Amino acid sequence: MRYGLLLLLVSGLTLVGWTQPLSAASRKKLDNDIRYLVSRHNGYGDYGVAVVDHQGVVSQVKGEQAFPLASVFKLPLLLGILDRQSKNEFPSPSSVLTVSLSDQCIGSGRLKDQGVGATVSVQKACELMMSISDNTATDLLFRQFGTEALDPWLHGLGYKSSQILLTNRQAWLLSLGQVPGWGKTTPESRIARWQKLDRTARLKLAADIERAASSMNLRQFQAIEDASFGTQTSQQDNELAANLDNKMSAVDLAKMLIALDKGELLDNEYRRRALNILAGQKYHTRLPKKLAPSTQIYHKTGTLSGVRNDAGLLYPQGRQEGVAVVFLSQDLASGASGKTDALAAQIAKLVEQAYR
């Protein structure tokens, strides 16, 4: 973990660094280099990339297309929570949340293993959500925030591509076909039905899914997931992930991160809290992989079938202003995960070199 900037933020000291904007020629070169690098990976998958600094968009590849976020949706959720806390509209960091049966979600995290009735502070839930992508902690927080409320908050800030309304548990059950009234369905029919629904109908369906599974315990949930192995092709798994997930564009995510860095999204205190929580990220195989130890990065990853994402703020050594780098993907070819991680790392390295 890279602590330099974090310590300065926590101590309240003034950051020391230079903020000279990147020249037009350097911006153009970085854009060309990123586009060329992504073009070399044609055939491995579909990519959405955005690099944004304090002066605006530097580079984008399908940057305005909404991509499946996987766990990257936890990043805007965190910022929404902190915004509400700053206005006393969300439980304080020390407030305690209690895990219910409907909160427990399989997959990443350890809070699910503490059982129904386990308690966790809002602060700890936020840390678990961001550091180890804890699905159960996330669903606790998202329900408290309101699954219907995050998109309107983001849209009000100008991030119109946001389509975030599913908890982890709801998205997982939807992809598995555990939808009341649908009966036995194919992946293709699930996708087609979902795509026909408007936002209001999708929110209702998500609530119906949750009610129908309200008595489903973690063991039963995992058994349904295990029984699905081998029943679908990898391409079908990829299509489910690409279509039945929360979405947002790379450009909107990057602009959101720059707004955070500028102090436009949250005030100074809550901006520091956001960066401190992001500093706890445990997974560094994508954007940070090739960065110099002196480069600070605060980021959130996300992974699903055919999806390997990462979104973060970079501070190359000596720079006071951050640079947002967002890498999203979908429909990755079999065996392309390693190449995709490497592509994300190479893009971040190009950004680091340009801004040093």
C-alpha positions in Angstrom: 0.0 0.0 0.0 1.2 3.5 -0.7 0.8 5.8 2.2 2.5 9.1 1.4 -0.5 11.1 0.3 -2.7 9.5 2.8 -0.5 10.6 5.7 -0.6 14.2 4.4 -4.3 14.1 4.1 -4.9 12.7 7.5 -2.5 15.1 9.2 -4.2 18.0 7.5 -0.9 19.3 6.1 -0.8 21.2 2.8 0.1 19.0 0.0 3.4 19.9 -1.6 3.6 19.4 -5.4 3.3 21.0 -8.8 0.1 21.3 -10.8 1.4 22.4 -14.2 -1.2 21.2 -16.7 -0.2 18.7 -19.3 0.6 20.4 -22.6 -1.7 20.0 -25.6 1.0 17.9 -27.4 1.4 15.7 -24.4 -2.3 15.2 -24.1 -2.6 14.2 -27.7 0.3 11.8 -27.4 -1.2 10.1 -24.3 -4.5 9.8 -26.1 -2.9 8.2 -29.2 -0.8 5.9 -27.1 -3.9 4.7 -25.1 -6.0 4.2 -28.3 -3.2 2.3 -29.9 -2.7 0.0 -26.9 -6.4 -0.8 -26.7 -6.6 -1.4 -30.4 -3.9 -4.1 -30.0 -6.3 -6.0 -27.8 -9.2 -6.1 -30.3 -10.6 -9.6 -30.3 -9.9 -10.2 -26.6 -13.0 -8.3 -25.4 -14.9 -5.0 -25.3 -13.2 -2.1 -23.4 -14.4 1.3 -22.0 -11.5 3.5 -21.0 -11.3 7.1 -19.7 -8.6 9.4 -18.5 -9.6 12.7 -17.0 -7.6 15.4 -15.3 -8.5 18.8 -13.8 -8.6 20.3 -17.3 -11.0 17.7 -18.7 -11.1 14.5 -20.7 -7.6 13.5 -21.9 -8.5 10.2 -23.6 -11.5 7.9 -24.0 -12.2 4.7 -25.8 -16.0 3.9 -25.8 -15.8 6.2 -22.7 -19.5 7.3 -22.9 -20.9 3.8 -23.2 -22.4 2.3 -20.1 -20.5 -0.9 -19.1 -21.2 -3.5 -16.4 -19.6 -2.2 -13.2 -19.4 -5.4 -11.2 -18.1 -4.2 -7.8 -17.0 -0.8 -9.1 -20.6 0.3 -8.4 -19.5 0.3 -4.7 -17.4 3.4 -5.4 -20.3 5.8 -6.3 -22.3 4.2 -3.5 -19.5 5.1 -1.0 -19.4 8.7 -2.3 -23.2 8.9 -2.0 -23.1 7.7 1.6 -20.4 10.2 2.5 -22.4 13.0 0.8 -25.4 12.1 2.9 -23.4 11.8 6.1 -22.0 15.3 5.5 -25.6 16.5 5.5 -26.7 14.4 8.5 -29.0 12.4 6.1 -27.3 9.0 6.7 -26.4 7.1 9.9 -23.1 8.3 11.4 -19.9 6.2 11.0 -20.3 4.8 14.5 -24.0 3.8 14.0 -24.6 0.1 14.0 -26.2 -2.0 11.3 -27.6 -5.5 11.8 -27.3 -8.3 9.2 -30.6 -9.8 8.2 -31.2 -13.0 6.1 -31.9 -10.8 3.1 -28.5 -9.1 3.5 -26.4 -12.2 3.3 -24.8 -12.6 -0.1 -22.5 -15.2 -1.4 -19.2 -14.3 -3.1 -16.6 -11.9 -1.7 -16.4 -10.8 1.9 -16.4 -12.2 5.4 -19.4 -10.5 7.0 -21.8 -13.1 5.6 -20.0 -15.8 7.7 -20.8 -14.0 10.9 -24.5 -15.0 10.5 -27.8 -13.4 10.8 -27.9 -10.9 13.7 -24.3 -9.9 13.3 -23.6 -6.2 13.8 -21.2 -3.9 12.1 -20.6 -0.1 12.3 -21.3 2.0 9.2 -17.6 2.9 9.1 -16.5 -0.7 9.2 -19.1 -1.7 6.6 -17.7 1.0 4.3 -14.2 -0.2 4.8 -15.2 -3.9 4.2 -17.1 -2.8 1.0 -14.1 -1.1 -0.4 -11.1 -3.0 0.9 -12.2 -6.6 0.2 -15.4 -5.9 -1.8 -17.6 -7.4 0.9 -21.0 -8.1 -0.8 -23.0 -8.4 2.5 -21.6 -5.2 3.9 -22.4 -3.5 0.6 -26.0 -4.7 0.5 -26.5 -3.5 4.1 -25.3 0.0 3.1 -27.2 0.1 -0.2 -30.5 -0.8 1.4 -29.9 1.8 4.0 -29.2 4.4 1.3 -32.1 3.2 -0.9 -31.6 1.2 -4.1 -33.9 3.7 -5.8 -31.9 6.7 -4.7 -28.4 6.4 -6.0 -29.2 7.0 -9.7 -31.1 10.2 -9.0 -28.2 11.5 -6.9 -25.7 10.7 -9.7 -28.0 12.0 -12.4 -28.4 15.2 -10.5 -24.6 15.7 -10.5 -24.6 15.2 -14.3 -23.6 11.6 -14.5 -26.5 10.5 -16.6 -25.1 7.1 -17.7 -25.6 5.6 -14.2 -27.9 2.6 -14.1 -27.3 1.3 -10.5 -30.3 -0.2 -8.7 -29.4 -3.9 -7.9 -28.0 -5.1 -4.7 -25.4 -7.9 -5.0 -27.9 -10.4 -3.8 -30.6 -9.2 -6.3 -28.2 -9.2 -9.2 -26.9 -12.6 -8.4 -30.4 -14.2 -8.1 -31.6 -12.4 -11.3 -28.6 -13.9 -13.2 -29.5 -17.4 -11.8 -33.1 -17.0 -12.9 -34.5 -16.9 -9.4 -37.3 -14.6 -10.5 -40.9 -15.1 -9.3 -43.3 -15.7 -12.1 -40.7 -16.3 -14.7 -40.4 -20.1 -14.4 -37.5 -21.9 -16.0 -35.7 -19.5 -18.3 -32.6 -19.5 -20.5 -29.9 -16.8 -20.1 -31.1 -15.3 -23.4 -34.7 -15.0 -22.3 -33.7 -13.5 -18.9 -31.7 -10.8 -20.7 -34.5 -10.1 -23.2 -37.1 -9.7 -20.4 -34.8 -7.4 -18.4 -34.0 -5.2 -21.4 -37.7 -4.7 -22.0 -38.2 -3.2 -18.6 -38.0 0.5 -17.8 -36.3 1.7 -14.5 -39.5 1.6 -12.5 -40.3 -2.0 -13.6 -36.7 -3.0 -12.9 -36.9 -1.7 -9.4 -40.2 -3.5 -8.8 -38.7 -6.8 -10.2 -35.7 -6.4 -7.9 -38.0 -6.0 -4.9 -40.0 -9.0 -6.0 -36.8 -11.1 -6.3 -35.8 -10.1 -2.8 -39.2 -10.9 -1.3 -39.4 -14.3 -3.0 -35.9 -15.1 -1.6 -36.5 -13.6 1.9 -36.3 -17.0 3.6 -33.4 -18.3 1.6 -30.4 -18.8 3.8 -26.8 -18.6 2.7 -26.4 -22.4 2.4 -29.4 -22.6 0.1 -28.2 -19.6 -1.9 -24.8 -21.2 -2.4 -26.4 -24.5 -3.4 -28.3 -22.8 -6.3 -25.1 -21.2 -7.4 -23.2 -24.5 -7.3 -26.0 -26.3 -9.2 -25.6 -23.7 -12.0 -22.0 -24.7 -12.7 -21.7 -26.3 -16.1 -25.2 -25.6 -17.2 -24.3 -22.6 -19.3 -21.5 -21.8 -21.7 -18.8 -19.2 -20.8 -20.4 -16.9 -23.5 -23.8 -17.2 -21.8 -22.1 -16.3 -18.5 -20.5 -13.3 -20.1 -23.7 -12.1 -21.6 -25.5 -12.4 -18.3 -22.8 -10.3 -16.6 -22.8 -7.7 -19.4 -26.6 -7.2 -19.3 -27.9 -8.0 -15.8 -25.6 -5.8 -13.8 -25.3 -2.2 -12.6 -23.8 0.0 -15.2 -22.1 3.4 -15.7 -19.7 4.9 -18.3 -16.0 5.2 -17.9 -16.1 9.0 -18.6 -18.8 9.6 -15.9 -16.9 7.6 -13.3 -13.7 9.4 -14.2 -15.4 12.8 -14.0 -16.9 11.8 -10.6 -13.4 11.0 -9.3 -12.0 14.3 -10.5 -15.0 16.2 -8.9 -14.0 14.3 -5.7 -10.3 15.4 -6.1 -11.3 19.0 -6.7 -13.4 19.1 -3.6 -16.6 19.7 -5.7 -18.3 16.4 -4.8 -17.5 16.4 -1.0 -16.1 19.0 1.3 -12.5 18.6 2.6 -13.3 16.5 5.6 -15.4 14.0 3.7 -13.0 14.0 0.8 -10.3 12.9 3.2 -12.6 10.2 4.6 -13.3 8.9 1.0 -9.5 8.7 0.2 -8.7 7.1 3.6 -11.3 4.3 2.9 -10.1 3.8 -0.7 -6.5 3.5 0.6 -7.5 0.2 2.2 -8.0 -1.5 -1.1 -6.4 -5.0 -1.0 -6.4 -5.9 -4.7 -3.7 -4.3 -6.8 -3.3 -6.5 -9.9 -4.8 -4.0 -12.5 -4.2 -0.3 -12.5 -1.5 -0.2 -9.8 0.5 -3.2 -11.0 3.2 -1.4 -12.9 3.2 1.9 -11.1 6.2 3.3 -9.3 6.1 3.0 -5.4 6.1 6.8 -5.3 2.8 7.1 -7.2 -0.3 7.2 -5.0 -3.4 5.4 -6.2 -6.9 5.2 -4.6 -9.1 2.8 -6.5 -11.8 0.1 -6.7 -11.8 -3.1 -8.7 -14.7 -5.2 -10.0 -14.9 -8.7 -11.4 -17.6 -10.8 -13.0 -17.7 -13.4 -15.8 -16.0 -11.6 -18.8 -15.6 -8.4 -16.7 -12.4 -7.1 -15.1 -12.7 -3.4 -14.0 -10.7 -0.9 -12.1 -11.3 2.8 -11.4 -9.1 5.2 -9.5 -7.3 8.4 -8.8 -3.6 8.5 -9.6 -1.1 11.0 -8.1 2.3 10.6 -9.8 5.2 11.7 -7.6 5.3 15.5 -7.2 1.7 16.1 -8.4 -0.8 17.7 -6.2 -3.7 17.2 -8.6 -5.0 13.7 -9.2 -5.6 12.1 -12.6 -8.7 9.8 -12.9 -8.2 6.5 -14.8 -11.1 4.2 -15.4 -10.9 0.8 -17.1 -14.0 -1.2 -17.8 -14.5 -4.3 -19.8 -17.1 -6.9 -20.9 -17.4 -10.1 -22.9 -13.8 -11.1 -22.4 -12.6 -14.0 -24.5 -11.7 -17.3 -22.7 -8.2 -16.9 -21.3 -8.1 -13.2 -21.7 -8.2 -12.2 -18.0 -4.5 -11.9 -17.6 -4.1 -9.9 -20.8 -6.9 -7.6 -19.6 -5.3 -7.0 -16.3 -2.1 -6.2 -18.0 -3.8 -3.8 -20.4 -5.3 -1.9 -17.4 -1.8 -1.8 -15.8 -0.2 -0.6 -19.0 -2.7 2.2 -19.4 -2.1 3.4 -15.9 1.6 3.3 -16.5 1.2 5.5 -19.6 -0.7 8.0 -17.5 1.9 8.0 -14.8 4.7 8.6 -17.3 2.9 11.4 -19.0 2.2 13.3 -15.7 5.6 12.9 -14.0 
